[in-house]
């Protein structure tokens, strides 16, 4: 089993304020680090965990079974978690959590095609039953589509030049491996860029992974639906690893915790404004401690935010 370090696990568990008999949802089961920590603290409750990766589910099932039997794993996209839970009779839950990072084993298994450090087929599917791969995107998207994906999801300043180079290269032969794509990116970027800290292909690989797995659309749908199943007093805690996702979570949480003055009542006193339905549990995002940073470099970009639904 590939070891996966659950980033800011202690902080996440603390923010969820687990009840022994509560119903909890882990939207990103992965290798089961967060799920097993929750399960060990809810002996009279139930845990529902979601993942798209069959390999992760198989490994995590064993890990969770060693902790307790009061869990259910669903092989489904978290964008549909509310409808999937309601299908099996779960109408409300006490807490929800999601860790939006790609699990370490997915990066570490070269053949999954997530890593720019290993040469492997261009895949990047989290759900291996999905039909769209990074190879198809690289070889079939138009110049404009590639440029837009790289700019929007990778925020790479060389997006146009890389998209153009891909289109020219694939006229000669298809780009089939991560190594071929890395070499192309390195050829396009000037020496001063390649000398900077961080891998020159990181942003383009991130953009492809997001596009392959429709990560932003999935996150948007989940953020728009969780309120319908979270109990009054319930909490949601989300861990992000890149600025696009963090911005989406931040904006959604702010919309639920802050009531701006309206045009109808610009002269209302603060106490006369309608009350926001949620309470912010993290005014600023929580970041990894020095100790955690020294143990796990992947926690460097992590930001943890949480809110609580107010009692009616």
Protein Blocks (a to p, Z undefined) as FASTA:
>chain_A
ZZdddehklmmmmmnopafkbccddfblmnolmmmmmmmmmmmbccddddfblklmmmmm
mmmmmmomcbcdddddfklmmmmmmmnopabdfbdcddfbdcfklmmmmknomackbccd
dehpablmbmbdfklmmmmmcfklmmmmmmmmnopaklmmmmmmmmmmmmmpccfbfklm
mmmmmmmpcfklmmpgcjfklmmmmmmmmmmnommmmmmmmmmmmmmmmcghiacddddf
bfklmmmmmmmmmmmmpccddfklmmbcfklpccdfbdcfbfbacdddfklmmmomklmm
gccdddddddZZ
